[in-house]
């Protein structure tokens, strides 16, 4: 029977739906799995390792040996600020970084043979007795390759110009002109003494399982002042982008599961309707209900097995094609996906077959033998409430298994439930409207509206199905747009990419004048005073050595301002009036939460050797991605006026204008310039790769949604073809029939678009707030998009599917149907 149905074209839609369902789900799952692995591997270059342990003092060497015994790769680094001297007595404050021979474990280290020369990637850093310097240090110190520089008690040969480090953004002392040296030379310099401001790091990389085991062994042994860091803690901006991208990919795959289920349900419903007559004939010849169930059940399992195999091959081809097309955009070669994506695809096929395809086929055994003689008898393929509940539970279970995120599953299922509920209400309105308007409309409109009213239940179901598919696609488009827009907003092309600190009061006007003359756009100059928070409400805080996290004594930069700084938003309290003399302070909201501080609390500080007390006036939310100078603590001007201050600012400088920094530092040798452009370029690179992945997955899901819409139209095309054939036999014009079909499908699409847009807005709000950690913003453009897609797409598909009715003889069509 299966072979006969295949030859007769009966299984075409169902088989296509199954193959595409398995192919899309397994393909997207394999693609996202491999892509996530590649992106995570690429993101680890921001740490130069998979895992890092940071400490303000040297850590036991046993930790490294244990990691080596576990099969992991290890490296060590040490960073600190220091002065270096050239043979011509020129000196410069630099950010020293000492690295072991295995550094870096992830990413690339590059240097050039001359300042600002062509960069070359290398597998390890400088040799013993050698240093690499930042290119701009060469003119500042009046040196060249082969010259000697002094660091502490030791002299070193300048062997190259350091160009890029994978973890430049990761360290406390990672900014400023770099001096890269060999870790073995640290002892000879004598600069690292007890109490020195240094940062030790142990780097680990290797097999994820071994890495997790070593992490579990180390974490209980960490002491105060030591911290374990992965990509989420080391680079929270990148970690957040990756987490949101992962949520989007899981959302896309979950929607693929839902769309696959809907497509199979529609195809199976049409298949069972077309088999009612076959079953009636078999029962009239003596077939029992059990034998019919066995026959169709066996055929369904056989079809499912064949379609699952073909779908898995299609899924493998989809992900392989994607990686081939986008190989140039991928930072690393992705690893294998493993069997899980294909198990998910197979489970999707089996679950959808049993939950959506089998119920209507099982009811075929209830078909009456009288249908052989009386075709007006009702079909026995309508689904019961239990069938819909089973289908909903099946889809929810698949989504939860696939995504592993109950919030994501709840948001999507809630949107689907809203669509179904509103769809039934709208269907009743549609029936009444069709009956009333159809009485007075012209012939084409009367024909279309009469068709809507006559097939009210079927049309209501179609509206819901169309709305579900369109809603899921709108959700994906809207979330994708929100993600990419936010990523692009965080790092615009003209964002400040350099900071200047330690600007003395006497240099304020000359610095501003030089920036203005060079045409370098900059932010305002902010005063900066170093202070230590000592107590909250007269309760002394523990020191940093006693506690790594939570409320503790810490040094931070203080500033003053008459008005709310640019990009800051008050979340509690009020800003002080101009000219206030009260002892007040404004605190950044997250900093206040970590310190356990609220509006009205009293904070005690030590500025230099002088105590300072202030009452918390308000809390602020900052935009840390803006690259403007931001401060945890802001005071009124009069409160800090008696304390010595330096100033800071940020500015944007294009790569081709880097030589300006040399002129600037010669003019202002005491000013420190922190270069963030390489860090920003690294972040932009990972965001670009994530955005490309988001776009790619969106295209796949849109294709799946189109399949559902086609299956939805095909599910009702037989009845419409039958009616249109009768009208043609009675002499109806081509324009009347096509016009009526166009209006009917347009109305269904319009109602589906309205439903889909409402449900999409609500679902996206839940997704953005619960899953993606974003603030919700309404999207006015969604309404015209949803209504246009619903009306135009459904009308076009409907008329295209029924085109045979005006190009074939009515008698031939009636015989086929």
Helices and strands as residue ranges (DSSP letters): H 2-7, H 12-43, G 44-46, E 51-55, H 61-69, E 73-86, E 91-99, E 109-112, E 120-122, E 130-134, H 135-141, E 148-151, E 154-164, E 178-182, G 183-185, H 186-189, E 199-205, H 208-219, E 226-229, H 231-234, H 236-274, H 276-284, H 289-325, G 327-329, H 340-352, I 353-357, H 358-362, G 363-366, G 369-372, H 385-403, H 406-438, H 443-454, H 456-490, E 498-503, G 505-507, H 508-517, E 526-536, E 539-540, E 554-560, E 569-573, E 584-588, H 589-595, E 602-607, E 610-621, G 624-626, E 633-635, H 637-640, E 646-651, G 655-657, H 659-667, E 672-675, H 677-715, H 717-729, H 734-766, I 767-771, H 781-788, I 789-793, H 794-801, G 803-806, H 810-816
